[in-house]
Amino acid sequence: IPARPWMAERLKLPSVQEITGQAMTAESLAMAIEGGMALAAVDGDRIVGMAGIFERWADVGLAWALLSDDFARHRLSAFKLMKRALDVSPLIRIEAHVAAGHEEGERLLDHLGFAKEGIMGKFWQGRDYSLFARVR
């Protein structure tokens, strides 16, 4: 379903996203939702994940995702939805940032067709992040 900023408050993030500061602020989430395509995965009345592509400038976007602590149960259906959204996006380049060493996040991006381009030192809250991109 279409994502809304209030949904993030009902999303229980895994500790790795909280610890690495990958949880988006209410303001940045609202901007990401309004600036592109954003979907929420629900299971009954529970929000199990939110993801989208924020258009940064012409032909370039930034992919983002907030996934619940029990997201693994919904991994396959969510993966298919993410892959489809990326495949139909008109953007030429889509980037994604993930905390350096967050192996599960890096593995997901790899499966979605992103290539690791490098490390961004002290990128967010004093932490290093890996830069991934999917280019047509």
Order of alpha helices (4+ residues) and beta strands (2+ residues): alpha-alpha-beta-beta-beta-alpha-beta-alpha-beta-beta
